Amino acid sequence: MPMLKDGKLELLSDKNSALVLVDFQPAMFAGVASGDKTIIRNAAYCAAKAASILNVPVVLSAIGPQRNGDFIADVTKLFPDQEVFARAVPSFDAFEDEKTWNAVKKTGRKKLVVSGLWTSMCFAYTALHGLKEGYEVYGLMDAAGDSTPDAHKYGIERMLQAGVVPITVESLVSEWMHDWGNPKSMELIKEVYSRYGYMIGLQ
């Protein structure tokens, strides 16, 4: 049974968490065969859009943009004044990059919502690094994909065994919003839930 002081029993909010998105780049998407690429892309976008509406800190990391292409514009245009950290060392673990890691620490948040391409590699290694450093890590699983269904599945299982908390985009956005009394709720319905045909909102 979890202890009452377990931080993971505290819901995510716009005040206690940050979003980290890793390697959402054209070449990485090209190799995804574990699920629908449109759904994966939309989930990443919806998380980023909700974060922009609710002022949740966001850290974006890319690997080898010269080879793999720039981080997708759907997301970067939401944060026009923010740097996408092209990792100085081409590590699969985004947190081994000094700029990326310093940006995470600068948020001052202990709960990190992480997702990326591919699940079993850059996403998993980054999430595990966050755990090792004492952060509470939440894996945004429906925004992730891998080269095969098994790679995606066992990448997730590895993270879960280590202590990453699984979450999906609708749950994440709802948790950040907390309730329908949030003054940003109608904007979230219009710009996040409804726009991409998710469960809640106006069609």
C-alpha positions as CSV (number, residue, x, y, z in Angstrom):
1,M,0.0,0.0,0.0
2,P,1.3,3.5,-0.8
3,M,2.3,5.7,2.1
4,L,0.0,8.7,2.9
5,K,3.1,10.9,2.3
6,D,3.7,9.5,-1.1
7,G,3.9,12.5,-3.5
8,K,2.3,10.4,-6.3
9,L,-1.0,10.5,-4.4
10,E,-1.0,14.3,-5.0
11,L,-2.8,15.1,-8.3
12,L,-0.8,16.9,-11.0
13,S,-1.5,20.6,-11.2
14,D,-0.4,23.6,-13.2
15,K,1.6,24.6,-10.1
16,N,3.5,21.4,-9.3
17,S,4.5,19.8,-12.6
18,A,6.4,20.4,-15.9
19,L,6.1,18.8,-19.3
20,V,9.1,17.3,-21.1
21,L,8.8,16.3,-24.7
22,V,11.7,14.5,-26.4
23,D,12.5,14.0,-30.1
24,F,9.2,14.7,-31.8
25,Q,11.0,15.0,-35.1
26,P,10.2,13.9,-38.7
27,A,12.8,11.1,-38.9
28,M,11.7,9.7,-35.6
29,F,8.0,9.7,-36.6
30,A,9.0,8.0,-39.9
31,G,10.2,4.9,-38.0
32,V,7.1,4.6,-35.8
33,A,5.1,1.4,-36.4
34,S,3.7,0.7,-33.0
35,G,0.5,2.8,-33.4
36,D,-1.3,5.5,-35.4
37,K,1.1,8.3,-36.0
38,T,-1.7,10.9,-36.2
39,I,-3.0,9.9,-32.7
40,I,0.6,10.0,-31.3
41,R,1.2,13.4,-32.8
42,N,-2.1,14.8,-31.7
43,A,-1.5,13.6,-28.1
44,A,1.8,15.4,-28.0
45,Y,0.2,18.5,-29.4
46,C,-2.7,18.4,-27.0
47,A,-0.4,18.1,-24.0
48,A,1.7,21.0,-25.2
49,K,-1.3,23.2,-26.1
50,A,-2.9,22.6,-22.6
51,A,0.5,23.4,-21.0
52,S,0.6,26.7,-23.0
53,I,-2.9,27.6,-21.9
54,L,-2.3,26.8,-18.3
55,N,1.2,28.1,-18.1
56,V,2.8,24.8,-17.2
57,P,6.5,24.9,-17.8
58,V,7.6,23.0,-21.0
59,V,11.0,21.6,-21.9
60,L,11.7,20.5,-25.5
61,S,14.6,18.4,-26.5
62,A,15.8,17.2,-29.9
63,I,18.4,14.8,-31.1
64,G,20.5,15.5,-34.3
65,P,18.1,18.0,-36.0
66,Q,20.5,18.2,-38.9
67,R,19.7,14.5,-39.6
68,N,16.4,14.0,-38.0
69,G,14.7,17.3,-38.8
70,D,13.4,20.0,-36.5
71,F,11.1,19.4,-33.6
72,I,7.5,19.5,-35.1
73,A,6.2,23.0,-35.7
74,D,2.8,22.1,-34.3
75,V,4.4,22.2,-30.9
76,T,7.2,24.7,-31.3
77,K,4.9,27.4,-32.6
78,L,3.1,27.3,-29.2
79,F,6.3,28.5,-27.6
80,P,7.9,30.9,-30.1
81,D,10.3,32.4,-27.6
82,Q,11.5,29.1,-26.2
83,E,14.6,27.2,-27.3
84,V,14.4,23.6,-28.4
85,F,17.5,22.1,-26.9
86,A,19.4,20.2,-29.6
87,R,21.5,17.9,-27.5
88,A,25.2,18.7,-27.6
89,V,26.0,15.0,-27.0
90,P,23.8,12.8,-29.1
91,S,22.6,10.7,-26.2
92,F,19.4,8.7,-26.1
93,D,18.9,10.2,-22.6
94,A,17.8,13.8,-23.0
95,F,18.7,14.6,-19.4
96,E,22.4,13.9,-20.1
97,D,22.3,17.1,-22.1
98,E,23.4,20.0,-19.8
99,K,21.0,22.6,-21.3
100,T,18.0,20.3,-21.2
101,W,18.8,19.2,-17.6
102,N,19.3,22.7,-16.4
103,A,16.0,23.8,-18.0
104,V,14.2,21.0,-16.1
105,K,15.8,22.0,-12.8
106,K,15.0,25.7,-13.4
107,T,11.3,24.9,-13.5
108,G,11.5,24.1,-9.8
109,R,8.9,21.3,-10.3
110,K,9.3,17.9,-8.8
111,K,6.6,16.2,-10.9
112,L,7.8,15.6,-14.5
113,V,5.4,14.6,-17.3
114,V,7.6,13.0,-19.9
115,S,7.0,11.6,-23.4
116,G,9.0,11.1,-26.6
117,L,10.0,9.0,-29.6
118,W,10.9,6.3,-29.3
119,T,9.3,4.7,-26.3
120,S,11.9,2.1,-25.4
121,M,14.9,4.4,-26.0
122,C,14.9,8.2,-25.6
123,F,11.6,8.3,-23.7
124,A,12.4,5.5,-21.4
125,Y,16.1,6.5,-20.7
126,T,15.1,10.1,-20.0
127,A,12.2,9.0,-17.7
128,L,14.5,6.6,-15.8
129,H,17.1,9.4,-15.4
130,G,14.4,11.6,-13.9
131,L,13.5,8.9,-11.4
132,K,17.2,8.4,-10.5
133,E,17.5,12.1,-9.7
134,G,14.6,12.0,-7.3
135,Y,11.8,13.4,-9.5
136,E,8.3,11.9,-9.7
137,V,8.0,10.9,-13.3
138,Y,4.7,10.5,-15.2
139,G,4.9,8.9,-18.6
140,L,2.5,10.3,-21.2
141,M,2.0,7.0,-23.0
142,D,-0.4,7.8,-25.8
143,A,2.0,10.5,-27.1
144,A,4.8,7.9,-27.5
145,G,5.6,5.4,-30.2
146,D,8.3,3.0,-31.3
147,S,9.5,0.9,-34.2
148,T,7.4,-2.1,-33.3
149,P,4.5,-2.8,-31.0
150,D,6.7,-5.0,-28.8
151,A,9.3,-2.2,-28.5
152,H,6.6,0.2,-27.4
153,K,4.9,-2.3,-25.0
154,Y,8.1,-3.4,-23.3
155,G,9.5,0.1,-23.1
156,I,6.4,1.0,-21.1
157,E,6.7,-2.1,-19.0
158,R,10.3,-1.3,-18.1
159,M,9.3,2.2,-17.1
160,L,6.4,1.0,-15.0
161,Q,8.6,-1.5,-13.2
162,A,11.0,1.3,-12.3
163,G,8.3,3.5,-10.9
164,V,7.1,5.8,-13.7
165,V,3.4,6.6,-13.4
166,P,1.4,6.0,-16.6
167,I,-0.9,8.7,-17.8
168,T,-2.8,9.6,-21.0
169,V,-3.4,13.0,-22.5
170,E,-7.1,13.4,-21.5
171,S,-6.3,12.4,-18.0
172,L,-3.3,14.8,-17.9
173,V,-5.3,17.8,-19.2
174,S,-8.2,17.1,-16.9
175,E,-5.8,16.7,-13.9
176,W,-4.1,20.0,-14.7
177,M,-7.5,21.7,-15.2
178,H,-8.7,20.1,-11.9
179,D,-12.4,21.0,-12.4
180,W,-14.9,22.7,-14.7
181,G,-14.7,25.8,-12.5
182,N,-11.2,26.5,-13.9
183,P,-11.4,29.9,-15.8
184,K,-9.5,28.2,-18.6
185,S,-11.9,25.3,-19.0
186,M,-13.8,26.7,-22.1
187,E,-10.5,27.4,-23.8
188,L,-9.3,23.9,-23.1
189,I,-12.6,22.5,-24.5
190,K,-12.2,24.5,-27.7
191,E,-8.5,24.2,-28.2
192,V,-7.6,20.8,-26.8
193,Y,-10.5,18.4,-26.1
194,S,-12.7,19.3,-29.1
195,R,-10.2,20.3,-31.8
196,Y,-8.7,16.8,-32.1
197,G,-11.8,14.7,-31.4
198,Y,-11.0,13.7,-27.9
199,M,-13.6,12.4,-25.4
200,I,-14.8,15.7,-24.0
201,G,-16.0,18.8,-25.7
202,L,-18.0,20.3,-28.6
203,Q,-17.8,18.5,-31.9
